[in-house]
Amino acid sequence: MTNKEANQDEQVGFHKGSLSVLIKERQEMMKILQVVEQLMQVHITALKELGIDLEKEAKALEKTSQKKKPIEDMLK
């Protein structure tokens, strides 16, 4: 095996190993995201039971955020 072939094999191994680690990291991130989503649903349900209209509040928040100028416009 030549030096060039050995170097290429090392690079292939490095990239395959990196992908393997990143796939596992992505799987763990998805688990975390699922837990966060479940917790959000619990809080949304509780707020609805308390009579809070989240859609109405989101629309009101959207209107107030649209009135504000972007920081880029303020700097001009």
N, CA, C and O atoms as a printed pandas DataFrame, in Angstrom:
     atom_number atom_name residue_name chain_id  residue_number  x_coord  y_coord  z_coord
0              1         N          MET        A               1    0.852   -1.178    0.000
1              2        CA          MET        A               1    0.000    0.000    0.000
2              3         C          MET        A               1    0.896    1.238    0.000
3              4         O          MET        A               1    1.822    1.356    0.802
4              5         N          THR        A               2    0.608    2.122   -0.884
5              6        CA          THR        A               2    1.427    3.326   -0.978
6              7         C          THR        A               2    1.012    4.326    0.091
7              8         O          THR        A               2   -0.030    4.196    0.734
8              9         N          ASN        A               3    1.858    5.315    0.251
9             10        CA          ASN        A               3    1.593    6.364    1.225
10            11         C          ASN        A               3    0.309    7.124    0.874
11            12         O          ASN        A               3   -0.468    7.496    1.753
12            13         N          LYS        A               4    0.104    7.346   -0.433
13            14        CA          LYS        A               4   -1.088    8.073   -0.885
14            15         C          LYS        A               4   -2.355    7.275   -0.566
15            16         O          LYS        A               4   -3.355    7.837   -0.118
16            17         N          GLU        A               5   -2.302    5.961   -0.801
17            18        CA          GLU        A               5   -3.459    5.114   -0.512
18            19         C          GLU        A               5   -3.745    5.075    0.987
19            20         O          GLU        A               5   -4.901    5.114    1.405
20            21         N          ALA        A               6   -2.695    4.999    1.782
21            22        CA          ALA        A               6   -2.860    4.982    3.234
22            23         C          ALA        A               6   -3.476    6.287    3.706
23            24         O          ALA        A               6   -4.364    6.284    4.559
24            25         N          ASN        A               7   -3.008    7.407    3.155
25            26        CA          ASN        A               7   -3.546    8.706    3.521
26            27         C          ASN        A               7   -5.028    8.800    3.152
27            28         O          ASN        A               7   -5.837    9.324    3.918
28            29         N          GLN        A               8   -5.369    8.286    1.971
29            30        CA          GLN        A               8   -6.771    8.327    1.539
30            31         C          GLN        A               8   -7.630    7.454    2.459
31            32         O          GLN        A               8   -8.736    7.845    2.831
32            33         N          ASP        A               9   -7.119    6.269    2.826
33            34        CA          ASP        A               9   -7.852    5.389    3.733
34            35         C          ASP        A               9   -8.066    6.057    5.090
35            36         O          ASP        A               9   -9.130    5.913    5.692
36            37         N          GLU        A              10   -7.068    6.779    5.569
37            38        CA          GLU        A              10   -7.204    7.507    6.839
38            39         C          GLU        A              10   -8.280    8.583    6.723
39            40         O          GLU        A              10   -9.096    8.756    7.628
40            41         N          GLN        A              11   -8.275    9.294    5.617
41            42        CA          GLN        A              11   -9.280   10.342    5.424
42            43         C          GLN        A              11  -10.684    9.750    5.351
43            44         O          GLN        A              11  -11.621   10.288    5.941
44            45         N          VAL        A              12  -10.828    8.640    4.626
45            46        CA          VAL        A              12  -12.128    7.977    4.530
46            47         C          VAL        A              12  -12.582    7.542    5.922
47            48         O          VAL        A              12  -13.735    7.758    6.294
48            49         N          GLY        A              13  -11.688    6.936    6.684
49            50        CA          GLY        A              13  -12.020    6.497    8.039
50            51         C          GLY        A              13  -12.415    7.658    8.933
51            52         O          GLY        A              13  -13.360    7.561    9.716
52            53         N          PHE        A              14  -11.682    8.757    8.808
53            54        CA          PHE        A              14  -11.982    9.948    9.603
54            55         C          PHE        A              14  -13.392   10.458    9.295
55            56         O          PHE        A              14  -14.171   10.735   10.207
56            57         N          HIS        A              15  -13.710   10.579    8.010
57            58        CA          HIS        A              15  -15.022   11.116    7.622
58            59         C          HIS        A              15  -16.152   10.168    7.999
59            60         O          HIS        A              15  -17.215   10.611    8.433
60            61         N          LYS        A              16  -15.929    8.862    7.835
61            62        CA          LYS        A              16  -16.952    7.892    8.231
62            63         C          LYS        A              16  -17.182    7.939    9.742
63            64         O          LYS        A              16  -18.322    7.891   10.206
64            65         N          GLY        A              17  -16.120    8.030   10.484
65            66        CA          GLY        A              17  -16.238    8.121   11.940
66            67         C          GLY        A              17  -16.967    9.391   12.359
67            68         O          GLY        A              17  -17.808    9.369   13.257
68            69         N          SER        A              18  -16.636   10.496   11.700
69            70        CA          SER        A              18  -17.300   11.765   12.004
70            71         C          SER        A              18  -18.785   11.677   11.723
71            72         O          SER        A              18  -19.603   12.129   12.525
72            73         N          LEU        A              19  -19.140   11.091   10.576
73            74        CA          LEU        A              19  -20.557   10.941   10.247
74            75         C          LEU        A              19  -21.281   10.072   11.264
75            76         O          LEU        A              19  -22.419   10.362   11.635
76            77         N          SER        A              20  -20.636    9.024   11.709
77            78        CA          SER        A              20  -21.235    8.140   12.699
78            79         C          SER        A              20  -21.539    8.900   13.990
79            80         O          SER        A              20  -22.624    8.767   14.555
80            81         N          VAL        A              21  -20.588    9.683   14.445
81            82        CA          VAL        A              21  -20.774   10.474   15.658
82            83         C          VAL        A              21  -21.883   11.501   15.460
83            84         O          VAL        A              21  -22.731   11.673   16.335
84            85         N          LEU        A              22  -21.884   12.179   14.328
85            86        CA          LEU        A              22  -22.892   13.205   14.069
86            87         C          LEU        A              22  -24.292   12.614   13.958
87            88         O          LEU        A              22  -25.261   13.246   14.380
88            89         N          ILE        A              23  -24.413   11.427   13.404
89            90        CA          ILE        A              23  -25.717   10.758   13.336
90            91         C          ILE        A              23  -26.232   10.485   14.739
91            92         O          ILE        A              23  -27.405   10.716   15.032
92            93         N          LYS        A              24  -25.362    9.996   15.600
93            94        CA          LYS        A              24  -25.760    9.738   16.990
94            95         C          LYS        A              24  -26.129   11.027   17.696
95            96         O          LYS        A              24  -27.087   11.054   18.469
96            97         N          GLU        A              25  -25.390   12.094   17.447
97            98        CA          GLU        A              25  -25.701   13.397   18.050
98            99         C          GLU        A              25  -27.066   13.883   17.572
99           100         O          GLU        A              25  -27.851   14.406   18.363
100          101         N          ARG        A              26  -27.349   13.715   16.288
101          102        CA          ARG        A              26  -28.637   14.134   15.741
102          103         C          ARG        A              26  -29.769   13.347   16.387
103          104         O          ARG        A              26  -30.818   13.911   16.696
104          105         N          GLN        A              27  -29.567   12.045   16.593
105          106        CA          GLN        A              27  -30.584   11.216   17.227
106          107         C          GLN        A              27  -30.872   11.714   18.650
107          108         O          GLN        A              27  -32.027   11.778   19.070
108          109         N          GLU        A              28  -29.826   12.061   19.374
109          110        CA          GLU        A              28  -30.004   12.576   20.733
110          111         C          GLU        A              28  -30.713   13.927   20.720
111          112         O          GLU        A              28  -31.552   14.203   21.578
112          113         N          MET        A              29  -30.372   14.766   19.743
113          114        CA          MET        A              29  -31.030   16.067   19.625
114          115         C          MET        A              29  -32.517   15.887   19.355
115          116         O          MET        A              29  -33.341   16.631   19.888
116          117         N          MET        A              30  -32.865   14.905   18.533
117          118        CA          MET        A              30  -34.272   14.637   18.242
118          119         C          MET        A              30  -35.014   14.184   19.507
119          120         O          MET        A              30  -36.172   14.547   19.711
120          121         N          LYS        A              31  -34.353   13.401   20.343
121          122        CA          LYS        A              31  -34.973   12.985   21.606
122          123         C          LYS        A              31  -35.243   14.200   22.483
123          124         O          LYS        A              31  -36.311   14.314   23.086
124          125         N          ILE        A              32  -34.277   15.101   22.551
125          126        CA          ILE        A              32  -34.445   16.320   23.352
126          127         C          ILE        A              32  -35.598   17.152   22.797
127          128         O          ILE        A              32  -36.429   17.652   23.556
128          129         N          LEU        A              33  -35.647   17.297   21.486
129          130        CA          LEU        A              33  -36.705   18.066   20.851
130          131         C          LEU        A              33  -38.081   17.465   21.144
131          132         O          LEU        A              33  -39.042   18.199   21.374
132          133         N          GLN        A              34  -38.177   16.140   21.137
133          134        CA          GLN        A              34  -39.454   15.488   21.440
134          135         C          GLN        A              34  -39.891   15.776   22.872
135          136         O          GLN        A              34  -41.074   16.009   23.124
136          137         N          VAL        A              35  -38.957   15.762   23.803
137          138        CA          VAL        A              35  -39.277   16.073   25.197
138          139         C          VAL        A              35  -39.747   17.516   25.322
139          140         O          VAL        A              35  -40.722   17.793   26.021
140          141         N          VAL        A              36  -39.061   18.435   24.652
141          142        CA          VAL        A              36  -39.445   19.849   24.690
142          143         C          VAL        A              36  -40.846   20.020   24.110
143          144         O          VAL        A              36  -41.665   20.741   24.681
144          145         N          GLU        A              37  -41.132   19.371   22.985
145          146        CA          GLU        A              37  -42.454   19.466   22.372
146          147         C          GLU        A              37  -43.536   18.935   23.312
147          148         O          GLU        A              37  -44.606   19.534   23.427
148          149         N          GLN        A              38  -43.265   17.823   23.980
149          150        CA          GLN        A              38  -44.233   17.261   24.914
150          151         C          GLN        A              38  -44.496   18.225   26.062
151          152         O          GLN        A              38  -45.643   18.416   26.466
152          153         N          LEU        A              39  -43.441   18.829   26.584
153          154        CA          LEU        A              39  -43.610   19.781   27.683
154          155         C          LEU        A              39  -44.383   21.019   27.235
155          156         O          LEU        A              39  -45.210   21.546   27.980
156          157         N          MET        A              40  -44.111   21.478   26.018
157          158        CA          MET        A              40  -44.859   22.620   25.497
158          159         C          MET        A              40  -46.346   22.286   25.379
159          160         O          MET        A              40  -47.197   23.112   25.706
160          161         N          GLN        A              41  -46.655   21.088   24.917
161          162        CA          GLN        A              41  -48.060   20.690   24.787
162          163         C          GLN        A              41  -48.748   20.640   26.150
163          164         O          GLN        A              41  -49.918   21.002   26.266
164          165         N          VAL        A              42  -48.039   20.198   27.169
165          166        CA          VAL        A              42  -48.598   20.173   28.523
166          167         C          VAL        A              42  -48.951   21.589   28.969
167          168         O          VAL        A              42  -50.028   21.818   29.520
168          169         N          HIS        A              43  -48.052   22.535   28.733
169          170        CA          HIS        A              43  -48.293   23.918   29.145
170          171         C          HIS        A              43  -49.391   24.572   28.303
171          172         O          HIS        A              43  -50.205   25.334   28.826
172          173         N          ILE        A              44  -49.413   24.278   27.011
173          174        CA          ILE        A              44  -50.470   24.815   26.146
174          175         C          ILE        A              44  -51.834   24.314   26.610
175          176         O          ILE        A              44  -52.789   25.086   26.700
176          177         N          THR        A              45  -51.917   23.037   26.900
177          178        CA          THR        A              45  -53.181   22.458   27.367
178          179         C          THR        A              45  -53.606   23.100   28.682
179          180         O          THR        A              45  -54.778   23.429   28.864
180          181         N          ALA        A              46  -52.666   23.277   29.589
181          182        CA          ALA        A              46  -52.982   23.893   30.887
182          183         C          ALA        A              46  -53.468   25.328   30.705
183          184         O          ALA        A              46  -54.426   25.742   31.358
184          185         N          LEU        A              47  -52.823   26.088   29.830
185          186        CA          LEU        A              47  -53.250   27.467   29.597
186          187         C          LEU        A              47  -54.637   27.521   28.968
187          188         O          LEU        A              47  -55.446   28.376   29.327
188          189         N          LYS        A              48  -54.917   26.620   28.039
189          190        CA          LYS        A              48  -56.251   26.572   27.432
190          191         C          LYS        A              48  -57.307   26.254   28.481
191          192         O          LYS        A              48  -58.392   26.836   28.472
192          193         N          GLU        A              49  -56.993   25.331   29.387
193          194        CA          GLU        A              49  -57.924   24.991   30.459
194          195         C          GLU        A              49  -58.158   26.179   31.387
195          196         O          GLU        A              49  -59.219   26.282   32.002
196          197         N          LEU        A              50  -57.192   27.063   31.491
197          198        CA          LEU        A              50  -57.322   28.268   32.311
198          199         C          LEU        A              50  -57.991   29.412   31.552
199          200         O          LEU        A              50  -58.143   30.510   32.088
200          201         N          GLY        A              51  -58.392   29.157   30.306
201          202        CA          GLY        A              51  -59.115   30.148   29.545
202          203         C          GLY        A              51  -58.250   31.115   28.760
203          204         O          GLY        A              51  -58.743   32.147   28.306
204          205         N          ILE        A              52  -56.991   30.811   28.592
205          206        CA          ILE        A              52  -56.088   31.681   27.838
206          207         C          ILE        A              52  -56.178   31.329   26.361
207          208         O          ILE        A              52  -56.028   30.167   25.983
208          209         N          ASP        A              53  -56.426   32.339   25.524
209          210        CA          ASP        A              53  -56.501   32.150   24.079
210          211         C          ASP        A              53  -55.123   32.463   23.488
211          212         O          ASP        A              53  -54.788   33.621   23.237
212          213         N          LEU        A              54  -54.349   31.427   23.277
213          214        CA          LEU        A              54  -52.971   31.607   22.800
214          215         C          LEU        A              54  -52.923   32.148   21.381
215          216         O          LEU        A              54  -52.008   32.900   21.043
216          217         N          GLU        A              55  -53.880   31.786   20.549
217          218        CA          GLU        A              55  -53.906   32.298   19.174
218          219         C          GLU        A              55  -54.130   33.810   19.180
219          220         O          GLU        A              55  -53.496   34.539   18.418
220          221         N          LYS        A              56  -55.020   34.268   20.031
221          222        CA          LYS        A              56  -55.294   35.705   20.141
222          223         C          LYS        A              56  -54.044   36.445   20.620
223          224         O          LYS        A              56  -53.705   37.506   20.096
224          225         N          GLU        A              57  -53.370   35.882   21.611
225          226        CA          GLU        A              57  -52.156   36.510   22.125
226          227         C          GLU        A              57  -51.041   36.520   21.082
227          228         O          GLU        A              57  -50.284   37.487   20.994
228          229         N          ALA        A              58  -50.936   35.455   20.293
229          230        CA          ALA        A              58  -49.910   35.386   19.254
230          231         C          ALA        A              58  -50.167   36.441   18.179
231          232         O          ALA        A              58  -49.232   37.077   17.692
232          233         N          LYS        A              59  -51.445   36.628   17.809
233          234        CA          LYS        A              59  -51.785   37.650   16.815
234          235         C          LYS        A              59  -51.483   39.045   17.339
235          236         O          LYS        A              59  -50.986   39.894   16.597
236          237         N          ALA        A              60  -51.778   39.289   18.612
237          238        CA          ALA        A              60  -51.495   40.595   19.207
238          239         C          ALA        A              60  -49.995   40.848   19.248
239          240         O          ALA        A              60  -49.540   41.960   18.981
240          241         N          LEU        A              61  -49.243   39.833   19.576
241          242        CA          LEU        A              61  -47.786   39.958   19.613
242          243         C          LEU        A              61  -47.231   40.222   18.220
243          244         O          LEU        A              61  -46.295   41.004   18.053
244          245         N          GLU        A              62  -47.810   39.568   17.229
245          246        CA          GLU        A              62  -47.370   39.758   15.849
246          247         C          GLU        A              62  -47.617   41.202   15.404
247          248         O          GLU        A              62  -46.778   41.795   14.725
248          249         N          LYS        A              63  -48.750   41.759   15.780
249          250        CA          LYS        A              63  -49.071   43.140   15.407
250          251         C          LYS        A              63  -48.091   44.118   16.051
251          252         O          LYS        A              63  -47.640   45.062   15.403
252          253         N          THR        A              64  -47.761   43.897   17.315
253          254        CA          THR        A              64  -46.836   44.820   17.980
254          255         C          THR        A              64  -45.432   44.687   17.429
255          256         O          THR        A              64  -44.694   45.670   17.368
256          257         N          SER        A              65  -45.055   43.498   17.032
257          258        CA          SER        A              65  -43.699   43.317   16.489
258          259         C          SER        A              65  -43.602   43.905   15.086
259          260         O          SER        A              65  -42.516   44.303   14.665
260          261         N          GLN        A              66  -44.707   43.968   14.359
261          262        CA          GLN        A              66  -44.693   44.560   13.019
262          263         C          GLN        A              66  -44.572   46.075   13.085
263          264         O          GLN        A              66  -44.059   46.691   12.151
264          265         N          LYS        A              67  -45.031   46.679   14.160
265          266        CA          LYS        A              67  -44.976   48.128   14.297
266          267         C          LYS        A              67  -43.550   48.605   14.550
267          268         O          LYS        A              67  -43.200   49.730   14.196
268          269         N          LYS        A              68  -42.743   47.772   15.148
269          270        CA          LYS        A              68  -41.365   48.144   15.449
270          271         C          LYS        A              68  -40.522   48.105   14.184
271          272         O          LYS        A              68  -40.644   47.198   13.360
272          273         N          LYS        A              69  -39.672   49.103   14.051
273          274        CA          LYS        A              69  -38.788   49.146   12.893
274          275         C          LYS        A              69  -37.623   48.189   13.115
275          276         O          LYS        A              69  -37.164   48.018   14.244
276          277         N          PRO        A              70  -37.152   47.575   12.056
277          278        CA          PRO        A              70  -35.949   46.758   12.190
278          279         C          PRO        A              70  -34.775   47.618   12.612
279          280         O          PRO        A              70  -34.713   48.797   12.265
280          281         N          ILE        A              71  -33.863   47.052   13.344
281          282        CA          ILE        A              71  -32.717   47.812   13.850
282          283         C          ILE        A              71  -31.894   48.405   12.715
283          284         O          ILE        A              71  -31.275   49.456   12.876
284          285         N          GLU        A              72  -31.887   47.727   11.561
285          286        CA          GLU        A              72  -31.136   48.251   10.425
286          287         C          GLU        A              72  -31.691   49.615    9.989
287          288         O          GLU        A              72  -30.939   50.515    9.614
288          289         N          ASP        A              73  -33.037   49.746   10.047
289          290        CA          ASP        A              73  -33.650   51.016    9.657
290          291         C          ASP        A              73  -33.356   52.112   10.669
291          292         O          ASP        A              73  -33.246   53.282   10.302
292          293         N          MET        A              74  -33.229   51.749   11.926
293          294        CA          MET        A              74  -32.941   52.743   12.967
294          295         C          MET        A              74  -31.526   53.298   12.845
295          296         O          MET        A              74  -31.259   54.437   13.230
296          297         N          LEU        A              75  -30.642   52.499   12.317
297          298        CA          LEU        A              75  -29.242   52.904   12.219
298          299         C          LEU        A              75  -28.949   53.787   11.019
299          300         O          LEU        A              75  -27.877   54.387   10.943
300          301         N          LYS        A              76  -29.861   53.875   10.101
301          302        CA          LYS        A              76  -29.642   54.662    8.876
302          303         C          LYS        A              76  -29.832   56.136    9.121
303          304         O          LYS        A              76  -29.686   56.939    8.199
